[in-house]
Amino acid sequence: MKKLALVITLFATGVSTGWSLARWQQPSVQSRALLENERVAVTEYSYGAQAKRTPYTRETDQVIVFIDDAEYDATDAQGKTQHKLRKRGEIVWHDKGEVAPTLLNTTKKPFRNVVIALK
C-alpha cells in the first residue's frame, strides 16, 4: 500500500511540474516551406496564441498574404508599437532591406500568413 501511495504521489508531482513548465513556455512561430526555386521562396507561417516573432532584416522584396484574420502588435527598433488588424486575404508589400519589427500575437487565437520572398 505504501508503494502505491508513493507511486501516486510521484505521478501527481510529475504531472503538476509538467503542467507548470508547459504554461511558461514561449508560444512559437512555426514555418513551413511551400515552394522554393531560383525566383521565389514561399513560406507559410503560423503564429500561435501570444506568439512572438523577433525582428530581422528583409533580404528580398516580400509579399505577405494573410490566410486568417490577425491581430498583433508590431514594435520597431525605436520601441514604437503599432496595433495591427489584418483581414483574411489582405496583402502587404515590404521592400528589401526593411527591418521587420517584433511581432506579438495579442490574442489567444492563432493566425497564419504566407510570405512570398521575391529573389
PyMOL commands that set and color helices and strands:
alter all, ss='L'
color gray80, all
select helices_A, chain A and resi 2-24
alter helices_A, ss='H'
color red, helices_A
select strands_A, chain A and resi 29-36+40-47+52-53+56-57+61-66+70-75+81-86+91-94+99-100+102-105+111-118
alter strands_A, ss='S'
color yellow, strands_A
deselect
rebuild
show_as cartoon
